[in-house]
Amino acid sequence: MAVFSASERRVRGHCPLRRLVLSNFMIRARIFVRGKVQGVFFRENTKQKAQEIGLTGWVRNTDDGGVEAMFEGEREKILEIIDWGKTGPALAKVDNIEIEWQDFQNKFSSFQVLRD
């Protein structure tokens, strides 16, 4: 059975989690996914899901065998893709997801897979 932990960090002295409960505003989340998530089409499926629900940002493999992603968009949509990421595509086995909430920066116009 997989165990999921969400590391919620304060950014610039704010407590974004308090704001999460209040409304469906624009926000940014950086996530780190650990487990069997490389070589199982995790990045491509993340891109497809993000585009489907209207998020912008990027996803990439990490040197330690995980996947890192940056999402910008509506809070509810980011929560939706994080929930999807707990299992990911059919061949993936997710052990852990860490989430870092950040202030919305409107830096991206699309969602991309970053490659080495």
C-alpha positions in Angstrom: 0.0 0.0 0.0 1.4 3.4 -1.0 1.9 6.1 1.5 1.4 9.7 0.4 2.8 12.7 2.2 2.3 16.3 1.2 5.0 18.6 2.4 3.3 22.0 2.6 5.8 24.8 2.8 5.4 28.4 3.5 6.4 30.7 0.6 7.4 34.3 1.2 5.9 34.3 4.7 2.4 33.4 3.4 0.4 30.4 4.5 -1.1 29.3 1.1 -3.1 26.4 2.6 -5.3 28.8 4.5 -6.1 30.5 1.2 -6.7 27.2 -0.5 -9.8 26.6 1.6 -11.3 30.0 0.9 -11.8 30.2 -2.9 -10.9 28.8 -6.3 -8.1 31.2 -7.1 -5.1 31.0 -9.4 -2.1 29.3 -7.7 1.1 27.5 -8.5 2.2 24.1 -7.3 5.5 22.3 -7.7 5.3 18.6 -7.1 7.8 15.8 -6.7 6.6 12.3 -7.5 8.6 9.3 -6.3 8.3 5.6 -7.1 8.3 3.8 -10.5 7.5 6.9 -12.5 10.2 6.9 -15.2 9.8 4.8 -18.3 6.1 4.4 -17.8 4.8 7.5 -19.8 4.3 9.5 -16.6 5.4 12.8 -18.2 3.4 12.4 -21.4 0.3 11.4 -19.5 0.8 14.3 -17.1 1.0 16.7 -20.1 -2.1 15.2 -21.6 -4.1 15.5 -18.3 -2.8 19.1 -17.7 -3.8 20.2 -21.2 -7.2 18.5 -20.8 -8.1 20.4 -17.7 -6.4 23.7 -18.7 -3.2 23.9 -16.6 0.1 25.4 -17.7 3.6 24.6 -16.7 6.0 21.7 -17.2 7.0 18.2 -16.2 10.5 16.6 -16.2 12.4 13.5 -15.0 14.8 14.0 -12.1 18.2 12.5 -11.7 17.0 10.4 -8.7 14.4 8.5 -10.7 11.4 10.7 -9.9 9.4 13.2 -11.7 9.0 16.9 -11.0 6.2 19.1 -12.3 5.2 22.8 -12.0 1.5 23.6 -12.5 -0.2 27.0 -12.7 -3.9 27.4 -12.8 -7.1 27.2 -10.8 -6.7 25.6 -7.4 -9.4 23.0 -8.1 -7.7 21.9 -11.3 -4.3 21.6 -9.6 -5.9 19.5 -6.8 -7.4 17.3 -9.5 -4.1 16.6 -11.2 -2.4 16.0 -7.9 -5.1 13.5 -7.1 -4.6 11.9 -10.5 -0.8 11.8 -9.9 -1.3 9.6 -6.8 -1.7 6.7 -9.2 -0.5 8.2 -12.5 -0.7 6.1 -15.7 -1.4 2.3 -15.6 2.3 1.2 -15.5 3.4 3.6 -12.8 3.7 2.8 -9.1 3.7 6.0 -7.1 5.2 5.8 -3.6 5.1 9.5 -2.5 4.1 12.9 -3.7 5.5 16.1 -2.2 3.7 19.4 -2.9 5.2 22.9 -2.6 2.5 25.6 -2.9 3.6 28.9 -4.4 2.1 32.2 -5.4 0.7 32.4 -9.0 3.2 34.0 -11.4 1.5 33.5 -14.8 4.8 32.5 -16.4 3.6 29.8 -18.8 1.4 29.9 -21.9 1.2 26.1 -22.3 2.1 22.8 -20.7 5.4 21.2 -21.8 7.5 18.1 -21.2 11.0 19.2 -20.5 13.7 16.8 -21.8 17.3 16.6 -20.9 
